């Protein structure tokens, strides 16, 4: 764990992040340790921990699985916007229709009402970066199968935000609208 903390104190490149994610297989740190470190008072340490956590989810999901519910419980309390980008990306992966059966079961059985509320709040928050909002759109669209009411609310929210956000956001809205139309 000390090795991980020392590594998080210095700037990391993608190669080092991937290396640390792989080290999670052999070193004495877990996805839970990274979740906890992502809330560190030093926002750079928190960001780096969240980035490694995302790579563990993507490349070593078996290391993430034992802590998936802990991740969902902690997600609403993430206020580090740099770390939040990785958190919402993980949740977007978790809620995708091609998520692993184990993750799908967790999402189906998890009381996600609070998560939906928090994700909608991030979507309309002017201080939240567009990259986070883009993942929020995916999460909400993915959760429509579990919460039918999201579809109308999401459509109205996108309509409200489309002129207030960037071109990148507009492109994502277009993609989500197609996804919603395909479900009708």
SULFEN-V439682 format. One line per field, one symbol per residue. psi: psi as a letter, one per 30 degrees, with the letter a starting at -180 (. if undefined). A space follows every 10 residues. Layout:
psi = ???
This chain:
psi = eeeeeeeffl kkleeeeeee eefffflhll eeeeeeffgk fjfeeeeeee eeeeeeeefh fffeefgeee eeefefgjfj eeeeeeefee eeeeflfgll eeeeeeeefk jgeeeeeeee eeefkffkle eeeeeeeeee eegefejefe eeeeeeeeee feffaleeee eeeeeeeeee eff.
